Amino acid sequence: MFKKLAAEALGISDIGVIVGPADYNKVDADDYLFTEDGEQIFFLIKSKKDEYCFTNLALVHVDGDSAVSSKRSIKRYDYSSHHIANVSIETAGTLDMDIELKFSVDDVRFSIDVKKSFIEQLKDIYKALITIGKQQRRDAVCRDNALRALEATGSVHKLNIAPGEGGLVTQYGELLKALNTAMLDTHTKRDFSDVFAKYIHN
């Protein structure tokens, strides 16, 4: 107990390590995955206080109050609805014990200290997060364009010059179906297995 208290007082208790795939089933985050939906862990950082679990569908943060408390809060950030930005790595100085992975998920800012011996693995997740953020921004532009196209179509209907056969109700149903497909499926990537498989080399 004294060692735990001393480590927390010195600020070194929350330096994380990269957990390998062989030990994924031993971490707390594993219990909160939607394995029924094909969710799986691709990268995991663990410290005495926290776990940062990057799956193909979401970031699962097992948030600990302190290194000497067993209380945990489970926070989930699905990539389909939470946007990643401001990804960076702050490398270690000569006397530093750790490096920092920094990024934001919407308005939540993460700064994760990791032992500097894991720099190569941290570069992998850095690349994956940047790529996810790029795809999310592209999807957002495409969704905005879909709404603009809908507005233009609505203007055509107002002018009563819409082409095609069928009543307004039929056309409305077709437009709504097409818009939902564009907004929720075509231009909202949910599963980033391909990105993690490309960049993560655990």
C-alpha positions as CSV (number, residue, x, y, z in Angstrom):
1,M,0.0,0.0,0.0
2,F,2.8,2.4,0.9
3,K,4.5,1.8,-2.5
4,K,1.2,2.6,-4.3
5,L,0.7,5.8,-2.2
6,A,4.3,6.9,-2.9
7,A,4.0,6.3,-6.6
8,E,0.9,8.4,-6.8
9,A,2.5,11.2,-4.8
10,L,5.5,11.2,-7.1
11,G,3.2,11.2,-10.2
12,I,4.6,8.0,-11.7
13,S,1.7,5.7,-11.0
14,D,-0.1,6.5,-14.2
15,I,2.5,5.9,-16.8
16,G,1.0,3.4,-19.1
17,V,2.2,0.3,-21.0
18,I,1.0,-1.3,-24.2
19,V,-0.8,-4.5,-23.5
20,G,-0.2,-7.3,-26.1
21,P,-3.0,-9.3,-27.8
22,A,-2.3,-12.4,-25.7
23,D,-3.4,-10.4,-22.6
24,Y,-6.5,-8.7,-23.9
25,N,-8.8,-11.1,-22.1
26,K,-7.2,-10.1,-18.8
27,V,-8.1,-6.4,-18.9
28,D,-11.3,-4.8,-17.5
29,A,-12.2,-3.2,-20.8
30,D,-12.7,-6.6,-22.4
31,D,-15.8,-7.1,-20.3
32,Y,-17.6,-4.1,-21.9
33,L,-17.1,-4.9,-25.6
34,F,-20.0,-5.6,-27.9
35,T,-18.5,-8.9,-29.0
36,E,-21.9,-10.0,-30.2
37,D,-21.6,-7.3,-32.9
38,G,-18.1,-8.2,-33.9
39,E,-16.2,-5.7,-31.7
40,Q,-12.6,-6.6,-30.9
41,I,-9.6,-5.0,-29.4
42,F,-6.8,-3.7,-31.7
43,F,-4.7,-1.6,-29.3
44,L,-4.7,-1.1,-25.5
45,I,-2.8,1.1,-23.2
46,K,-3.0,0.3,-19.5
47,S,-1.8,2.2,-16.4
48,K,-2.5,1.7,-12.8
49,K,-5.5,4.1,-13.0
50,D,-6.8,3.8,-16.5
51,E,-7.3,1.6,-19.6
52,Y,-7.5,3.1,-23.1
53,C,-9.0,0.4,-25.3
54,F,-9.1,1.0,-29.0
55,T,-11.5,-1.4,-30.7
56,N,-12.6,-1.5,-34.3
57,L,-15.8,0.4,-33.3
58,A,-14.9,2.7,-30.4
59,L,-12.6,4.0,-27.8
60,V,-13.5,2.4,-24.4
61,H,-12.0,4.3,-21.5
62,V,-11.9,2.5,-18.2
63,D,-11.4,5.6,-16.0
64,G,-10.0,5.2,-12.5
65,D,-10.2,7.7,-9.7
66,S,-6.7,7.0,-8.5
67,A,-4.1,4.3,-8.4
68,V,-5.2,3.2,-4.8
69,S,-8.9,3.0,-5.6
70,S,-10.9,0.2,-7.2
71,K,-13.6,2.5,-8.4
72,R,-13.9,2.6,-12.2
73,S,-16.0,4.5,-14.7
74,I,-16.6,3.0,-18.1
75,K,-16.8,5.6,-20.9
76,R,-17.5,4.7,-24.5
77,Y,-16.8,6.8,-27.6
78,D,-18.1,5.2,-30.8
79,Y,-16.3,6.4,-33.9
80,S,-19.6,6.7,-35.8
81,S,-20.7,9.6,-33.5
82,H,-17.6,10.9,-31.8
83,H,-14.9,12.6,-33.8
84,I,-11.2,12.3,-33.3
85,A,-8.9,15.3,-33.9
86,N,-5.7,17.0,-32.7
87,V,-3.6,13.8,-32.6
88,S,0.0,14.2,-31.6
89,I,2.9,12.5,-29.8
90,E,5.2,14.4,-27.4
91,T,8.4,12.5,-27.3
92,A,10.5,12.0,-24.2
93,G,13.5,14.1,-23.2
94,T,16.7,12.6,-22.0
95,L,15.6,12.3,-18.4
96,D,11.9,11.7,-19.0
97,M,10.4,8.3,-18.3
98,D,7.4,8.6,-20.6
99,I,6.1,9.9,-23.9
100,E,2.6,11.3,-24.4
101,L,-0.1,10.4,-26.8
102,K,-2.5,13.4,-27.2
103,F,-5.8,13.6,-29.0
104,S,-9.3,14.9,-28.6
105,V,-12.7,13.1,-29.0
106,D,-15.2,15.9,-29.6
107,D,-14.6,18.2,-26.7
108,V,-12.8,15.6,-24.5
109,R,-9.1,16.0,-24.4
110,F,-6.9,13.0,-23.8
111,S,-3.2,13.1,-22.8
112,I,-1.9,9.6,-22.1
113,D,1.5,9.0,-20.6
114,V,3.3,5.8,-21.9
115,K,6.7,4.4,-21.1
116,K,9.1,5.6,-23.7
117,S,10.2,2.1,-24.5
118,F,6.9,1.7,-26.3
119,I,7.5,4.5,-28.8
120,E,7.3,2.3,-31.9
121,Q,3.9,0.9,-30.9
122,L,2.7,4.4,-30.1
123,K,3.6,5.5,-33.6
124,D,1.2,2.8,-34.9
125,I,-1.9,4.1,-32.9
126,Y,-0.9,7.7,-33.9
127,K,-1.2,6.8,-37.5
128,A,-4.4,4.9,-37.0
129,L,-6.1,7.8,-35.1
130,I,-5.1,10.3,-37.7
131,T,-6.5,8.1,-40.5
132,I,-9.8,7.7,-38.6
133,G,-10.0,11.4,-38.1
134,K,-9.5,12.0,-41.8
135,Q,-12.2,9.6,-42.7
136,Q,-14.6,11.1,-40.2
137,R,-14.0,14.6,-41.7
138,R,-14.6,13.2,-45.2
139,D,-17.8,11.6,-44.1
140,A,-19.0,14.8,-42.5
141,V,-18.5,16.7,-45.8
142,C,-20.4,14.0,-47.7
143,R,-23.3,14.1,-45.3
144,D,-23.4,17.9,-45.7
145,N,-23.5,17.5,-49.4
146,A,-26.3,15.0,-49.1
147,L,-28.4,17.6,-47.2
148,R,-27.6,20.2,-49.8
149,A,-28.8,17.9,-52.5
150,L,-32.0,17.3,-50.5
151,E,-32.6,21.0,-50.2
152,A,-32.1,21.4,-54.0
153,T,-34.6,18.6,-54.6
154,G,-37.1,20.2,-52.3
155,S,-36.8,23.5,-54.3
156,V,-37.6,21.6,-57.5
157,H,-40.7,20.2,-55.9
158,K,-41.8,23.7,-54.7
159,L,-41.5,24.9,-58.3
160,N,-43.7,21.9,-59.4
161,I,-41.2,20.9,-62.0
162,A,-40.0,17.6,-60.4
163,P,-39.6,14.9,-63.1
164,G,-40.7,11.3,-62.8
165,E,-43.9,9.4,-62.1
166,G,-45.7,8.7,-58.9
167,G,-47.3,10.9,-56.2
168,L,-45.5,13.1,-53.8
169,V,-45.8,10.5,-51.0
170,T,-44.0,7.9,-53.1
171,Q,-41.2,10.4,-54.1
172,Y,-40.9,11.5,-50.5
173,G,-40.4,7.9,-49.3
174,E,-37.8,7.3,-51.9
175,L,-35.9,10.5,-51.0
176,L,-36.0,9.7,-47.3
177,K,-34.8,6.2,-47.8
178,A,-31.9,7.4,-50.0
179,L,-31.0,10.2,-47.5
180,N,-31.0,7.8,-44.6
181,T,-28.8,5.4,-46.5
182,A,-26.4,8.2,-47.4
183,M,-26.3,9.7,-43.9
184,L,-26.3,6.6,-41.8
185,D,-24.6,4.0,-43.9
186,T,-22.7,5.2,-47.0
187,H,-21.1,8.2,-45.3
188,T,-20.9,7.1,-41.7
189,K,-18.1,4.6,-41.3
190,R,-18.6,2.6,-38.1
191,D,-16.1,-0.2,-38.3
192,F,-12.4,0.7,-38.7
193,S,-11.0,-2.8,-38.7
194,D,-9.2,-2.1,-42.0
195,V,-7.5,0.9,-40.6
196,F,-6.2,-0.8,-37.5
197,A,-5.2,-3.9,-39.5
198,K,-3.1,-1.6,-41.7
199,Y,-1.3,0.4,-39.1
200,I,-1.2,-1.7,-35.9
201,H,1.7,-4.2,-35.7
202,N,1.3,-5.6,-32.1
